[in-house]
Amino acid sequence: MHSLDNVIWQALTTRQERFAEVCDCARRFVREVTLLSGFEEPCEESFGSLAALVGAGGTAAVFLDHPYQPRNGWEFVAGAPLLQMVCNSGVARSQSNGHEILELGLADSPEMLELTALTKPGPFGPRTHELGTYVGIRNGGKLVAMAGERLKVPGYTEVSAVCTHPDHAGKGYARVLMMEVMRRIRQRGETPFLHVRQDNRRAVDLYERLGFSIRKLQHFAVLRREKPGL
């Protein structure tokens, strides 16, 4: 199996195992980190293990090779076709274009949560910043753009949470921050990859200009475990 196949499961069984909560054949990240969850195979036994992990009314986000099919006991909350993209080409040295790039951490978490809640780049929790390096740009003291690292598997690190406040779009912040994150990943001898909704053409075009190419089509699904009696 390639490191990027079944990537959530592989992250939780290798480089990010310390963030894993485990029940038989399912794993998930600690809830405060992210909703991402995985299993070795999407079978009945695995969904049963995941149900035990999340509990009644609990939520999990999974990546699947095929569109989600309804299952007893689970409510489909949201989902979309998802492209996995990889940057196998060399990355040019990042350029700040005059913007001060700041490293973000625990003290910035409330603003990071506010920005991701507004722009919805994907699941983001109060401890997501612990998964890797996050960088941002401030304007007037306010965090207006950010990008960082999320999933990590042998040889690869995911670029994630790329977002810009709508009032500051079009200034090139996303490109600047992505280039900085990619530079740091390359510096460690790893390859950058990312996930993006298939219908987000603007983002896909940006990522292709930065050297990313589509590796595979996946399907993202947010699932909620039904409560007994409902």
N, C-alpha and C positions, 0 to 999 in steps of 0.2 A: 504494500500500500504506500502511495506517495504521502509525504508529510502533510500535504494540503488537502488530502481526501479525508472526509469526516473530521474536519479540522478542530471542532470544539472538543470532541472526544479525545483527540490526540493531544490537544493543549492540556487538558485536565488529567492526562495520564503521563505527561512528560514534563515540560518546562514549567507548567503552572499547576502542578499537582498540589502544591501547598494551599491553593485557593479552593480545592475541590471538597464538596460534600458528596458522600458516596452511599448508595443503596444498591446492593447486588450489581446489576448490569447497567446502571444509570449513574451519571454524575452531573453535578451542576456547580456553578461558581457560587461562593458564599453570596447570599442574597444582597448584601449591601454593595457588593462589587459589580454584579451584573445579573440579568435574568438568563443569560446564555446557559444552555444545558445540552447534554449529549448522551448518546448511548452507542454501543458497538454496532448494533443493528436495530432498525426501527420496527421491531416485532412486538407481539402482545406482551411478552415477558418484560421487555425493556420499558414499554409504556407503563406497565404495572409497577416497575421499580421507580420510574420517574414520578408516578402518582404518590408513592410512599414518601418520596423526597419532598415534594411540594406541599402535600397535605390538602385537605378539603378547602377549596377556594383559592389555592395557590396558583401561581402563574409561572410558566416556563417559556423560553424562546429557543427554538431549535432550527437547525439548518437541515434540509432534507434534499435528497437527489430527485425526488418527484413531488408534485403538488400534494399537500396534505389531504388525506382521506378521512372523513368523519369516523370517530371512534367513541364507543360508549364511555360515558363518564368524563368526556373532555368537551370543552366549548372552544371553538375557533374564534379568537378575538381579532386577529389581524394577520396579514401576510402578503407576500409579493414574490414574484420571480427575482432572483438575486444573482448578480454576476460576481464571480470571483476573478480578480485581475491580479497579475503578477508583473513586477518590473524586473526583467532579466537583463536589461541594458544598464550600462554604467550611468550613474547619476552625476550631473554636473555639480560643481560646488554651489552650495546654497547662497543666495544673495538676499539681503534684508531689504534692499531697495529703500533704504533710509528708515525702515520701521524697526523699532526696538523689539527684539524677540525675547520674551521673558519665560523662564521655566516656571511651571505651575505646580502647586503641591497642596497639602492639606488646608492651608489658610485660604486657598482660592476655591476650594470645593463648593461652597455655596453659590458663587458666581458661575462656576462651571455647570452646576446643576440647572441654574436659571437659564443659561444660554442654550444648553441642550434641550431643555423643556420647550423653549421657544422655537428652535430650529429643527428638532427631531432628527438628528443624524443616526439614531439607533439607541438601544438600551444603554442608559448611563445612570450609575448609582453614586452614592456619597463616597464610596471607596474605589470607584473605577480607576481613579488616578494612580492607585497602587500597582496597576498592571504594567506600567512602564513610564517612559518620559512623556510629559505633556508640556506643550509650549503654547504661548498665546501672545496677543497684541492688545494693548490697552489704548484707549482714546479718551482723553479727559479723565483718566483714572479708572474708567470702566472697561471691563473685559469685553471686547467686541469680536474676537475671533480666536479660535483654538484648533489644535490638532494634537494627536498623540498616538500611543501604542496600545494595542489591546491583546489579541491572541498571539501566543508565541509557541511555535513548534520547532523541532530541530532544523536549524538552517534558515528559518523564516520568522519575520515579525510583521504583524498586521498594522497598517496605518489606519487610524480610526478617529471618530468624533471630529471629523473635519467640518467646521461650521463657522458661519459669520453672521453677526446680527444683521437683519434686513436693512437697517438704517445705514450700514457701512458696506453693503455689497458693491461689487464692481471695482474695488480698490486693489485687488490682487492679493489680499491677505491669505486666502486659502492656498494659493500657489506658494507663497513665501514660506508659510508654516509647514506645508507638506514637504517642500524641498529640504527644510531643516530636519524634520523627523526622518526623512529618507537618508539624509547624509549621516545621521547618527547610527541608523540601522546598518548602512553599508560599512561604516567605520568599524563595526563589530564583526564584519565578515559575513553578514546575513543578507538575505534577499527580502525586499519589501513586497508585501501583497496587501490587498484590501477587498472589501465587499461593497457593492453599490446596487441599489435597486435598478433593475433593467430599464425601467421607464424614466430614470433620471438622466436624460440625454445630455443635459448641460454638464453634469458631473462626469459622466463617462467620457465626454469629449476632452475635458480638462485632464483626466487621468491618462488618456491616450497621448496627449501632448507631452505629458511628463514621462512617457516611456512605458506605461502599463499596457498590457495586452490581456484579452479575455482568455482565461484558462478553462472555465466551465460555468454552466448554468446550474444554479441551485434554487431552492425554494425556502424562504424564510417564513416561519409560522410562530405566532404567539398564541399559546394555549392556556386555558384556565381549567383547573380541575373542578368539576361540579361538586356542589355540596350535597350530602345525602338528603333525599326527600324532595329535591328540586326537579 
